[in-house]
Amino acid sequence: MDELEFRRRAIAHPHEQDPAFLEQAQRSPANRKHLDEMKQLDRSLQRAMEVEVPAGLAERILLRQALEADQPQVVPLPVRPRSNWRALAMAASVAFLLGMSTRWLSWPLAAPDELSLAQVAMAHVYGEEPFIKDVDEQVSLRTINAKMEKYGATLMGMQGLKITYVNHCSFYQGPALHMVLQGKMGPVTLFLVPKHVPLTLQPTFEDGQLKGEILQLKGANMVLIGEMEEPLAPVAEQLESRLHWSI
């Protein structure tokens, strides 16, 4: 079993007991650390999804359906989708299929309840990169602000910024803004994450292939991720100076 196959299987099945898999895990400290991180993530997923169904939920649903049946002309309000760890589990599955991994991450091994914003953001970049690579949606300022409005932010101008993609994504326990800009060395990914999201923060992070910075802004935490050679500080300053907040 080569190292790439080991890392793919560690992402998909971290508790696998295949002898060849276990042997590969012991061949280097990096492999052991990677497997420990995948086991930690798997435990976090299991804990997050062990949610008891509230008592009487079925009866309340039936009652609501009965009441709605008597009001056929009432247009139901859109319901915000509930996001949870299933979205991150899907991202991990995508990462497995595409051969992505969190190789050489410089994060400390944390307890499940200490998952970091950096870890979740990097998982999203690796998982979603194949779907938005080389995409240029010719994003307008109007489109950007229509998305940013949900987070209480307004971008005051795009001069000097080439933004190729913007949308909402299912982050950790809720949505976040996902935007891609063209940097000097390649694409730079931005996430605007609401401040109430319970993830630990670290100002900078890297994994040998990508690096990132986290800025605690007035209305949200801004994550920037780019190539190791990408100068992120000028991008952060440019964006921070143009973001106005209504919250």
Secondary structure as UniProt FT lines:
FT   HELIX           3..12
FT   TURN            14..15
FT   HELIX           19..25
FT   HELIX           29..49
FT   TURN            55..56
FT   HELIX           57..69
FT   TURN            72..73
FT   HELIX           85..97
FT   TURN            98..99
FT   TURN            103..104
FT   HELIX           112..114
FT   HELIX           117..132
FT   TURN            133..134
FT   HELIX           141..148
FT   HELIX           149..151
FT   STRAND          153..155
FT   TURN            159..160
FT   STRAND          163..170
FT   STRAND          175..182
FT   STRAND          187..194
FT   TURN            195..196
FT   STRAND          204..206
FT   STRAND          210..216
FT   STRAND          220..227
FT   TURN            228..229
FT   HELIX           232..242
FT   STRAND          243..245
//
